[in-house]
Amino acid sequence: MYEIKTTNLLRQVMRDYFQGFAGKKVAWCTSVGPAELLRSFGFEVYFPENHGALLGATRTAMDYIPAATKCGYSGHVCSYTTSDIGAFLSNETPLKKQYGLEGVPRPDLIVYNTNQCREVEDWFHFYAREFNCPIAGIHPPRHLHELSRDEIDLVVKQFKKIIPACEQASGVRFDLDRFREVLKLSKEATLLWQQVLKTAKASPPPLSFFDGVIHMGPIVVLRGTQVAKDYYEQLLAEMEANVAEGKGILKNEHCRIFWDGMPIWGKIRPLSDLFLQNNTSVVASTYCNSWIFDDFDEREPFESSALAYTQIFINRSEQAKMDFFKKWIDEYRVDGVIFHDSKTCFNNSNSRFGMNLQLKQQLGIPTLVVEGDLCDLRFYSEGQTITKIETFIEQIESRMMAGEGLLLRGGQ
């Protein structure tokens, strides 16, 4: 049976990360926020979105969402937000069972970036009130086609405004050279992660989207550390060796799928098994590509950080997103695209303005929309989803057999 051996190292890396908060200055940060700047002050950085994903993956989110709705949070806003707040109000966390923590680490500073959504601002302000903790935010321009110099300068000013709060909370003066060092490490790790994902261009691929959402842990929570860089060096070496040996997740790959949108965290394993049982590889995704910041440049740390964090996929115009899709579909030799319409994550659901139909019309590529959610499985119908996905794969294979699509991957 195929397995990714570096997963054993991943478990230790994540355990060490969560157990490393004790006795340290802690800054909370959004997942696509200025972690490098925070780490340059010596903060250990905690990411509530990662905790939300853990609540989804452990299928405990639905236990806690009602506690948040009782406090006025709608059940239709981000289920990371409602499950995380609900767990806090219930004084419970899967971190206790997974890593031996009694609760989430207490913040000395909270920092957010609304480049993904507005929910993070309300979410993080809840904790600033609960912990009586200083909070600072970055509010970049949204839904951009391209970034102008004026827009980059605007975000740079907001980055620099955070510095006094960081100095006061950490007791450390800002050090530009240290910021550059951390940003350099972050770029090196993110480029290694990019190379890991690109190994899935091979047939059979050595990892799938479902593997990617697990192995992306260090690039989310440990950006700017030597630990993250070392981890992805080892994972990349394993992936490249498997490609060279012709080893992958499938012996006979018939179909290659692109996944758009959030993972359905509580169904990662059964969905992964479903595609493998149908000789189908989910080779790439918008989600895993969200932590590739190849614009980082330690020579211009503020400008490059502002650029990288503002021009992420989720914060782009519909046309810019279409351009990304066209590049990825060609690069990964994709046969079909599945759009996950996540009911509580409007910003990461790209089928709501007809993008799936535009792709089909412009490229002739089959698309499918599946309904669900990142954490709240009440929005997910397992039977209906299985039927839709299996029918979709059958339709793609029929097109291939009729000569309308690409050649069967198993014959390459």
Secondary structure by P-SEA (a helix, b strand, c coil): cccccaaaaaaaaaaaaaacccccbbbbbccccaaaaaaaaccccccaaaaaaaaaaaccccccaaaaaaacccccccaaaaaaaaaaaaccccccccccccccccccbbbbbccccaaaaaaaaaaaaaacbbbbbbbcccccccccaaaaaaaaaaaaaaaaaaaaaacccccaaaaaaaaaaaaaaaaaaaaaaaccccccccccaaaaaaaccccccccccaaaaaaaaaaaaaaaaaaaacccccccccbbbbbccccccccaaaaaaaaaaaccccccccccccccccccccccaaaaaaaaaaaccccccaaaaaaaaaaaaaaacccbbbbbbccccccccccccaaaaaaaaaccbbbbbbbbcccccccccaaaaaaaaaaaaaaaaaaaaacccccccccc
